[in-house]
């Protein structure tokens, strides 16, 4: 069942069979073709979760134009383009929802998140704008901000990852957030709440605490 603005997403009693469609997020024609194939198969859109992401741990002195393009193309441009592809359908339906996967790395500057962090910060801003514009039109918007989740991307990290979650734990937290109708679904709370509190501190103190916590 589709989600209206401010209402929780209900669990489907009889989910449709899964379909896997390969596409390139940078190609508008492929996005539109995938959308049309799904509409032909299912007749409408209930919830779209944009989970594509790219991450390379980089210090500032390792920054390159190629790393910037590759990360932003996937994390930001691709997600915004995919949103543009499905919005006409959602608006015509007058219901449905979009979920964007951000990151706690978008809350504030962190070492080794030189490109990844800004891409997720922009995505957080984008989700807030979507919520303001689309909620009055009956379209739900969710922002998913995970902490560390054990994936091939985080396996690149050579530092301790506090409150590391399994993919199954992350999935449970996301589904629970959908069911509650939360705008921001952030987890694990014992970690994300600390990061939120850090954003209230003066920058000098924030920088000192981040350096001490990361050793970087």
MARMARNU-437582 format. One record per residue (C-alpha): residue number from 1; z, y, x. Coordinates in Angstrom, 1 decimal. Example, Ala and Ser with C-alpha at 12.3 -4.5 7.8 and 13.67 -1.06 7.14 Angstrom:
2
<pt><kese>1</kese><c3>7.8</c3><c2>-4.5</c2><c1>12.3</c1></pt>
<pt><kese>2</kese><c3>7.1</c3><c2>-1.1</c2><c1>13.7</c1></pt>
//
This chain:
216
<pt><kese>1</kese><c3>0.0</c3><c2>0.0</c2><c1>0.0</c1></pt>
<pt><kese>2</kese><c3>-0.8</c3><c2>3.5</c2><c1>1.2</c1></pt>
<pt><kese>3</kese><c3>1.8</c3><c2>6.0</c2><c1>2.3</c1></pt>
<pt><kese>4</kese><c3>2.1</c3><c2>9.4</c2><c1>0.6</c1></pt>
<pt><kese>5</kese><c3>3.6</c3><c2>12.3</c2><c1>2.5</c1></pt>
<pt><kese>6</kese><c3>7.3</c3><c2>11.9</c2><c1>3.0</c1></pt>
<pt><kese>7</kese><c3>7.4</c3><c2>8.4</c2><c1>1.5</c1></pt>
<pt><kese>8</kese><c3>8.2</c3><c2>5.2</c2><c1>3.5</c1></pt>
<pt><kese>9</kese><c3>5.4</c3><c2>2.7</c2><c1>4.1</c1></pt>
<pt><kese>10</kese><c3>6.0</c3><c2>-0.4</c2><c1>2.1</c1></pt>
<pt><kese>11</kese><c3>5.4</c3><c2>-3.8</c2><c1>3.6</c1></pt>
<pt><kese>12</kese><c3>2.2</c3><c2>-5.5</c2><c1>2.3</c1></pt>
<pt><kese>13</kese><c3>2.9</c3><c2>-8.7</c2><c1>0.4</c1></pt>
<pt><kese>14</kese><c3>-0.5</c3><c2>-10.2</c2><c1>1.3</c1></pt>
<pt><kese>15</kese><c3>-1.9</c3><c2>-8.6</c2><c1>4.4</c1></pt>
<pt><kese>16</kese><c3>-5.7</c3><c2>-8.8</c2><c1>4.9</c1></pt>
<pt><kese>17</kese><c3>-6.9</c3><c2>-11.0</c2><c1>7.8</c1></pt>
<pt><kese>18</kese><c3>-7.0</c3><c2>-9.3</c2><c1>11.1</c1></pt>
<pt><kese>19</kese><c3>-10.3</c3><c2>-8.1</c2><c1>12.5</c1></pt>
<pt><kese>20</kese><c3>-11.0</c3><c2>-7.1</c2><c1>16.1</c1></pt>
<pt><kese>21</kese><c3>-13.6</c3><c2>-4.4</c2><c1>16.7</c1></pt>
<pt><kese>22</kese><c3>-14.5</c3><c2>-3.4</c2><c1>20.3</c1></pt>
<pt><kese>23</kese><c3>-15.2</c3><c2>0.3</c2><c1>20.7</c1></pt>
<pt><kese>24</kese><c3>-15.2</c3><c2>3.2</c2><c1>23.2</c1></pt>
<pt><kese>25</kese><c3>-12.9</c3><c2>6.0</c2><c1>22.1</c1></pt>
<pt><kese>26</kese><c3>-15.0</c3><c2>8.5</c2><c1>23.9</c1></pt>
<pt><kese>27</kese><c3>-18.0</c3><c2>7.6</c2><c1>21.7</c1></pt>
<pt><kese>28</kese><c3>-18.1</c3><c2>9.3</c2><c1>18.3</c1></pt>
<pt><kese>29</kese><c3>-20.8</c3><c2>7.0</c2><c1>17.1</c1></pt>
<pt><kese>30</kese><c3>-18.7</c3><c2>4.0</c2><c1>17.9</c1></pt>
<pt><kese>31</kese><c3>-15.6</c3><c2>5.4</c2><c1>16.2</c1></pt>
<pt><kese>32</kese><c3>-17.6</c3><c2>6.2</c2><c1>13.1</c1></pt>
<pt><kese>33</kese><c3>-19.2</c3><c2>2.7</c2><c1>13.1</c1></pt>
<pt><kese>34</kese><c3>-15.8</c3><c2>1.0</c2><c1>13.4</c1></pt>
<pt><kese>35</kese><c3>-14.4</c3><c2>3.1</c2><c1>10.6</c1></pt>
<pt><kese>36</kese><c3>-17.4</c3><c2>2.3</c2><c1>8.3</c1></pt>
<pt><kese>37</kese><c3>-17.1</c3><c2>-1.5</c2><c1>9.1</c1></pt>
<pt><kese>38</kese><c3>-13.4</c3><c2>-1.5</c2><c1>8.2</c1></pt>
<pt><kese>39</kese><c3>-14.0</c3><c2>0.5</c2><c1>5.0</c1></pt>
<pt><kese>40</kese><c3>-16.7</c3><c2>-2.0</c2><c1>4.0</c1></pt>
<pt><kese>41</kese><c3>-14.3</c3><c2>-4.9</c2><c1>4.6</c1></pt>
<pt><kese>42</kese><c3>-11.2</c3><c2>-3.4</c2><c1>3.1</c1></pt>
<pt><kese>43</kese><c3>-12.3</c3><c2>-0.5</c2><c1>0.8</c1></pt>
<pt><kese>44</kese><c3>-9.8</c3><c2>2.1</c2><c1>2.1</c1></pt>
<pt><kese>45</kese><c3>-7.3</c3><c2>3.1</c2><c1>4.8</c1></pt>
<pt><kese>46</kese><c3>-3.6</c3><c2>2.6</c2><c1>4.3</c1></pt>
<pt><kese>47</kese><c3>-2.2</c3><c2>3.3</c2><c1>7.8</c1></pt>
<pt><kese>48</kese><c3>-4.0</c3><c2>3.9</c2><c1>11.1</c1></pt>
<pt><kese>49</kese><c3>-2.0</c3><c2>3.5</c2><c1>14.3</c1></pt>
<pt><kese>50</kese><c3>-3.6</c3><c2>5.1</c2><c1>17.4</c1></pt>
<pt><kese>51</kese><c3>-2.1</c3><c2>3.1</c2><c1>20.3</c1></pt>
<pt><kese>52</kese><c3>-4.7</c3><c2>3.5</c2><c1>23.0</c1></pt>
<pt><kese>53</kese><c3>-3.2</c3><c2>4.8</c2><c1>26.2</c1></pt>
<pt><kese>54</kese><c3>-3.7</c3><c2>5.1</c2><c1>29.9</c1></pt>
<pt><kese>55</kese><c3>-1.1</c3><c2>5.5</c2><c1>32.6</c1></pt>
<pt><kese>56</kese><c3>-1.2</c3><c2>6.0</c2><c1>36.4</c1></pt>
<pt><kese>57</kese><c3>2.0</c3><c2>6.9</c2><c1>38.2</c1></pt>
<pt><kese>58</kese><c3>1.2</c3><c2>10.0</c2><c1>40.3</c1></pt>
<pt><kese>59</kese><c3>3.1</c3><c2>12.5</c2><c1>42.2</c1></pt>
<pt><kese>60</kese><c3>1.8</c3><c2>16.1</c2><c1>42.2</c1></pt>
<pt><kese>61</kese><c3>0.2</c3><c2>15.7</c2><c1>45.7</c1></pt>
<pt><kese>62</kese><c3>-1.7</c3><c2>12.7</c2><c1>44.4</c1></pt>
<pt><kese>63</kese><c3>-3.4</c3><c2>14.6</c2><c1>41.6</c1></pt>
<pt><kese>64</kese><c3>-7.2</c3><c2>14.3</c2><c1>41.3</c1></pt>
<pt><kese>65</kese><c3>-9.7</c3><c2>15.6</c2><c1>38.9</c1></pt>
<pt><kese>66</kese><c3>-10.8</c3><c2>12.0</c2><c1>38.1</c1></pt>
<pt><kese>67</kese><c3>-7.2</c3><c2>11.0</c2><c1>37.2</c1></pt>
<pt><kese>68</kese><c3>-6.9</c3><c2>14.0</c2><c1>34.9</c1></pt>
<pt><kese>69</kese><c3>-10.2</c3><c2>13.2</c2><c1>33.1</c1></pt>
<pt><kese>70</kese><c3>-9.5</c3><c2>9.5</c2><c1>32.7</c1></pt>
<pt><kese>71</kese><c3>-6.0</c3><c2>10.0</c2><c1>31.3</c1></pt>
<pt><kese>72</kese><c3>-6.7</c3><c2>12.9</c2><c1>29.0</c1></pt>
<pt><kese>73</kese><c3>-9.9</c3><c2>11.2</c2><c1>27.7</c1></pt>
<pt><kese>74</kese><c3>-8.0</c3><c2>8.2</c2><c1>26.5</c1></pt>
<pt><kese>75</kese><c3>-4.5</c3><c2>9.6</c2><c1>25.7</c1></pt>
<pt><kese>76</kese><c3>-5.5</c3><c2>12.9</c2><c1>24.1</c1></pt>
<pt><kese>77</kese><c3>-9.2</c3><c2>13.4</c2><c1>23.5</c1></pt>
<pt><kese>78</kese><c3>-9.8</c3><c2>9.8</c2><c1>22.3</c1></pt>
<pt><kese>79</kese><c3>-6.8</c3><c2>9.9</c2><c1>19.9</c1></pt>
<pt><kese>80</kese><c3>-7.9</c3><c2>13.3</c2><c1>18.5</c1></pt>
<pt><kese>81</kese><c3>-11.5</c3><c2>12.1</c2><c1>18.1</c1></pt>
<pt><kese>82</kese><c3>-10.4</c3><c2>9.0</c2><c1>16.3</c1></pt>
<pt><kese>83</kese><c3>-8.2</c3><c2>11.0</c2><c1>14.0</c1></pt>
<pt><kese>84</kese><c3>-11.2</c3><c2>13.2</c2><c1>13.2</c1></pt>
<pt><kese>85</kese><c3>-13.1</c3><c2>10.1</c2><c1>12.3</c1></pt>
<pt><kese>86</kese><c3>-10.7</c3><c2>8.8</c2><c1>9.7</c1></pt>
<pt><kese>87</kese><c3>-9.4</c3><c2>12.1</c2><c1>8.3</c1></pt>
<pt><kese>88</kese><c3>-12.3</c3><c2>12.6</c2><c1>5.8</c1></pt>
<pt><kese>89</kese><c3>-11.5</c3><c2>9.2</c2><c1>4.3</c1></pt>
<pt><kese>90</kese><c3>-7.8</c3><c2>9.8</c2><c1>4.0</c1></pt>
<pt><kese>91</kese><c3>-8.3</c3><c2>13.2</c2><c1>2.5</c1></pt>
<pt><kese>92</kese><c3>-10.8</c3><c2>11.8</c2><c1>-0.1</c1></pt>
<pt><kese>93</kese><c3>-8.2</c3><c2>9.1</c2><c1>-1.0</c1></pt>
<pt><kese>94</kese><c3>-5.4</c3><c2>11.6</c2><c1>-1.2</c1></pt>
<pt><kese>95</kese><c3>-3.1</c3><c2>9.0</c2><c1>0.4</c1></pt>
<pt><kese>96</kese><c3>-2.7</c3><c2>7.0</c2><c1>3.5</c1></pt>
<pt><kese>97</kese><c3>-1.0</c3><c2>7.7</c2><c1>6.9</c1></pt>
<pt><kese>98</kese><c3>-1.7</c3><c2>8.2</c2><c1>10.6</c1></pt>
<pt><kese>99</kese><c3>0.6</c3><c2>7.1</c2><c1>13.4</c1></pt>
<pt><kese>100</kese><c3>0.2</c3><c2>8.5</c2><c1>16.9</c1></pt>
<pt><kese>101</kese><c3>1.9</c3><c2>6.8</c2><c1>19.8</c1></pt>
<pt><kese>102</kese><c3>3.4</c3><c2>9.5</c2><c1>22.1</c1></pt>
<pt><kese>103</kese><c3>6.1</c3><c2>8.9</c2><c1>24.7</c1></pt>
<pt><kese>104</kese><c3>9.5</c3><c2>10.2</c2><c1>25.7</c1></pt>
<pt><kese>105</kese><c3>7.6</c3><c2>11.3</c2><c1>28.8</c1></pt>
<pt><kese>106</kese><c3>6.2</c3><c2>14.1</c2><c1>26.6</c1></pt>
<pt><kese>107</kese><c3>9.7</c3><c2>15.6</c2><c1>26.0</c1></pt>
<pt><kese>108</kese><c3>9.9</c3><c2>17.2</c2><c1>29.5</c1></pt>
<pt><kese>109</kese><c3>8.6</c3><c2>17.0</c2><c1>33.0</c1></pt>
<pt><kese>110</kese><c3>9.3</c3><c2>13.7</c2><c1>34.8</c1></pt>
<pt><kese>111</kese><c3>8.3</c3><c2>12.6</c2><c1>38.4</c1></pt>
<pt><kese>112</kese><c3>5.3</c3><c2>10.4</c2><c1>38.5</c1></pt>
<pt><kese>113</kese><c3>4.2</c3><c2>11.5</c2><c1>35.0</c1></pt>
<pt><kese>114</kese><c3>2.0</c3><c2>14.2</c2><c1>36.4</c1></pt>
<pt><kese>115</kese><c3>-0.9</c3><c2>13.7</c2><c1>34.0</c1></pt>
<pt><kese>116</kese><c3>0.6</c3><c2>11.1</c2><c1>31.6</c1></pt>
<pt><kese>117</kese><c3>3.5</c3><c2>13.4</c2><c1>30.6</c1></pt>
<pt><kese>118</kese><c3>1.4</c3><c2>16.4</c2><c1>29.7</c1></pt>
<pt><kese>119</kese><c3>-1.0</c3><c2>14.2</c2><c1>27.8</c1></pt>
<pt><kese>120</kese><c3>1.8</c3><c2>12.9</c2><c1>25.7</c1></pt>
<pt><kese>121</kese><c3>3.4</c3><c2>16.4</c2><c1>25.3</c1></pt>
<pt><kese>122</kese><c3>0.1</c3><c2>17.5</c2><c1>23.8</c1></pt>
<pt><kese>123</kese><c3>0.0</c3><c2>14.5</c2><c1>21.5</c1></pt>
<pt><kese>124</kese><c3>3.5</c3><c2>15.3</c2><c1>20.2</c1></pt>
<pt><kese>125</kese><c3>2.3</c3><c2>18.9</c2><c1>19.4</c1></pt>
<pt><kese>126</kese><c3>-0.8</c3><c2>17.5</c2><c1>17.7</c1></pt>
<pt><kese>127</kese><c3>1.3</c3><c2>15.2</c2><c1>15.5</c1></pt>
<pt><kese>128</kese><c3>3.5</c3><c2>18.1</c2><c1>14.4</c1></pt>
<pt><kese>129</kese><c3>0.4</c3><c2>20.1</c2><c1>13.5</c1></pt>
<pt><kese>130</kese><c3>-1.0</c3><c2>17.2</c2><c1>11.5</c1></pt>
<pt><kese>131</kese><c3>2.3</c3><c2>16.8</c2><c1>9.7</c1></pt>
<pt><kese>132</kese><c3>2.3</c3><c2>20.4</c2><c1>8.7</c1></pt>
<pt><kese>133</kese><c3>-1.3</c3><c2>20.4</c2><c1>7.5</c1></pt>
<pt><kese>134</kese><c3>-1.5</c3><c2>17.0</c2><c1>5.9</c1></pt>
<pt><kese>135</kese><c3>1.8</c3><c2>16.3</c2><c1>4.2</c1></pt>
<pt><kese>136</kese><c3>1.1</c3><c2>18.7</c2><c1>1.4</c1></pt>
<pt><kese>137</kese><c3>-2.2</c3><c2>16.8</c2><c1>0.8</c1></pt>
<pt><kese>138</kese><c3>-0.4</c3><c2>13.4</c2><c1>0.4</c1></pt>
<pt><kese>139</kese><c3>-1.2</c3><c2>12.1</c2><c1>3.9</c1></pt>
<pt><kese>140</kese><c3>1.7</c3><c2>10.7</c2><c1>5.9</c1></pt>
<pt><kese>141</kese><c3>2.0</c3><c2>11.4</c2><c1>9.7</c1></pt>
<pt><kese>142</kese><c3>4.2</c3><c2>9.4</c2><c1>12.1</c1></pt>
<pt><kese>143</kese><c3>5.0</c3><c2>10.1</c2><c1>15.7</c1></pt>
<pt><kese>144</kese><c3>6.1</c3><c2>7.1</c2><c1>17.8</c1></pt>
<pt><kese>145</kese><c3>7.9</c3><c2>8.1</c2><c1>21.0</c1></pt>
<pt><kese>146</kese><c3>9.0</c3><c2>4.9</c2><c1>22.8</c1></pt>
<pt><kese>147</kese><c3>11.1</c3><c2>4.7</c2><c1>25.9</c1></pt>
<pt><kese>148</kese><c3>10.2</c3><c2>2.1</c2><c1>28.5</c1></pt>
<pt><kese>149</kese><c3>8.4</c3><c2>-0.9</c2><c1>27.1</c1></pt>
<pt><kese>150</kese><c3>7.6</c3><c2>-3.9</c2><c1>29.3</c1></pt>
<pt><kese>151</kese><c3>3.7</c3><c2>-3.8</c2><c1>29.5</c1></pt>
<pt><kese>152</kese><c3>1.1</c3><c2>-4.1</c2><c1>32.2</c1></pt>
<pt><kese>153</kese><c3>1.2</c3><c2>-0.3</c2><c1>32.4</c1></pt>
<pt><kese>154</kese><c3>4.9</c3><c2>0.1</c2><c1>33.0</c1></pt>
<pt><kese>155</kese><c3>4.7</c3><c2>-2.8</c2><c1>35.5</c1></pt>
<pt><kese>156</kese><c3>3.1</c3><c2>-0.3</c2><c1>37.9</c1></pt>
<pt><kese>157</kese><c3>6.4</c3><c2>1.6</c2><c1>38.1</c1></pt>
<pt><kese>158</kese><c3>8.4</c3><c2>1.1</c2><c1>41.3</c1></pt>
<pt><kese>159</kese><c3>11.6</c3><c2>2.6</c2><c1>40.0</c1></pt>
<pt><kese>160</kese><c3>14.4</c3><c2>1.4</c2><c1>37.6</c1></pt>
<pt><kese>161</kese><c3>13.5</c3><c2>1.7</c2><c1>34.0</c1></pt>
<pt><kese>162</kese><c3>16.6</c3><c2>2.2</c2><c1>31.9</c1></pt>
<pt><kese>163</kese><c3>16.9</c3><c2>0.5</c2><c1>28.4</c1></pt>
<pt><kese>164</kese><c3>13.6</c3><c2>-1.4</c2><c1>29.0</c1></pt>
<pt><kese>165</kese><c3>12.4</c3><c2>-2.9</c2><c1>25.7</c1></pt>
<pt><kese>166</kese><c3>10.2</c3><c2>-5.9</c2><c1>25.1</c1></pt>
<pt><kese>167</kese><c3>7.0</c3><c2>-5.4</c2><c1>23.0</c1></pt>
<pt><kese>168</kese><c3>8.6</c3><c2>-7.4</c2><c1>20.2</c1></pt>
<pt><kese>169</kese><c3>11.6</c3><c2>-5.0</c2><c1>20.2</c1></pt>
<pt><kese>170</kese><c3>9.3</c3><c2>-2.0</c2><c1>20.2</c1></pt>
<pt><kese>171</kese><c3>7.3</c3><c2>-3.5</c2><c1>17.3</c1></pt>
<pt><kese>172</kese><c3>10.4</c3><c2>-4.0</c2><c1>15.2</c1></pt>
<pt><kese>173</kese><c3>11.6</c3><c2>-0.5</c2><c1>15.8</c1></pt>
<pt><kese>174</kese><c3>8.2</c3><c2>0.9</c2><c1>14.8</c1></pt>
<pt><kese>175</kese><c3>8.0</c3><c2>-1.2</c2><c1>11.6</c1></pt>
<pt><kese>176</kese><c3>11.6</c3><c2>-0.2</c2><c1>10.7</c1></pt>
<pt><kese>177</kese><c3>10.6</c3><c2>3.5</c2><c1>11.2</c1></pt>
<pt><kese>178</kese><c3>7.6</c3><c2>3.1</c2><c1>9.0</c1></pt>
<pt><kese>179</kese><c3>9.8</c3><c2>1.6</c2><c1>6.3</c1></pt>
<pt><kese>180</kese><c3>12.3</c3><c2>4.5</c2><c1>6.5</c1></pt>
<pt><kese>181</kese><c3>9.5</c3><c2>7.1</c2><c1>6.4</c1></pt>
<pt><kese>182</kese><c3>10.7</c3><c2>8.8</c2><c1>9.6</c1></pt>
<pt><kese>183</kese><c3>8.3</c3><c2>11.4</c2><c1>11.0</c1></pt>
<pt><kese>184</kese><c3>9.4</c3><c2>10.7</c2><c1>14.6</c1></pt>
<pt><kese>185</kese><c3>10.1</c3><c2>7.0</c2><c1>15.5</c1></pt>
<pt><kese>186</kese><c3>11.9</c3><c2>7.1</c2><c1>18.8</c1></pt>
<pt><kese>187</kese><c3>13.6</c3><c2>4.2</c2><c1>20.5</c1></pt>
<pt><kese>188</kese><c3>15.9</c3><c2>2.8</c2><c1>21.9</c1></pt>
<pt><kese>189</kese><c3>18.2</c3><c2>5.5</c2><c1>20.6</c1></pt>
<pt><kese>190</kese><c3>20.7</c3><c2>5.2</c2><c1>23.4</c1></pt>
<pt><kese>191</kese><c3>18.0</c3><c2>6.3</c2><c1>25.8</c1></pt>
<pt><kese>192</kese><c3>15.9</c3><c2>8.7</c2><c1>23.8</c1></pt>
<pt><kese>193</kese><c3>18.9</c3><c2>10.7</c2><c1>22.5</c1></pt>
<pt><kese>194</kese><c3>19.9</c3><c2>11.4</c2><c1>26.1</c1></pt>
<pt><kese>195</kese><c3>16.5</c3><c2>12.7</c2><c1>26.9</c1></pt>
<pt><kese>196</kese><c3>16.5</c3><c2>14.9</c2><c1>23.8</c1></pt>
<pt><kese>197</kese><c3>19.9</c3><c2>16.4</c2><c1>24.9</c1></pt>
<pt><kese>198</kese><c3>18.5</c3><c2>17.1</c2><c1>28.3</c1></pt>
<pt><kese>199</kese><c3>15.9</c3><c2>19.3</c2><c1>26.8</c1></pt>
<pt><kese>200</kese><c3>18.7</c3><c2>21.6</c2><c1>25.6</c1></pt>
<pt><kese>201</kese><c3>19.9</c3><c2>22.3</c2><c1>29.1</c1></pt>
<pt><kese>202</kese><c3>18.9</c3><c2>25.2</c2><c1>31.4</c1></pt>
<pt><kese>203</kese><c3>16.0</c3><c2>24.2</c2><c1>33.5</c1></pt>
<pt><kese>204</kese><c3>17.9</c3><c2>24.4</c2><c1>36.8</c1></pt>
<pt><kese>205</kese><c3>20.4</c3><c2>21.9</c2><c1>35.5</c1></pt>
<pt><kese>206</kese><c3>17.7</c3><c2>19.7</c2><c1>33.9</c1></pt>
<pt><kese>207</kese><c3>15.8</c3><c2>19.5</c2><c1>37.2</c1></pt>
<pt><kese>208</kese><c3>19.0</c3><c2>18.6</c2><c1>39.1</c1></pt>
<pt><kese>209</kese><c3>19.9</c3><c2>15.8</c2><c1>36.7</c1></pt>
<pt><kese>210</kese><c3>16.4</c3><c2>14.4</c2><c1>36.6</c1></pt>
<pt><kese>211</kese><c3>16.2</c3><c2>14.3</c2><c1>40.4</c1></pt>
<pt><kese>212</kese><c3>19.6</c3><c2>12.6</c2><c1>40.6</c1></pt>
<pt><kese>213</kese><c3>18.7</c3><c2>10.1</c2><c1>37.9</c1></pt>
<pt><kese>214</kese><c3>15.3</c3><c2>9.2</c2><c1>39.4</c1></pt>
<pt><kese>215</kese><c3>16.0</c3><c2>9.6</c2><c1>43.1</c1></pt>
<pt><kese>216</kese><c3>12.6</c3><c2>11.4</c2><c1>43.3</c1></pt>
//
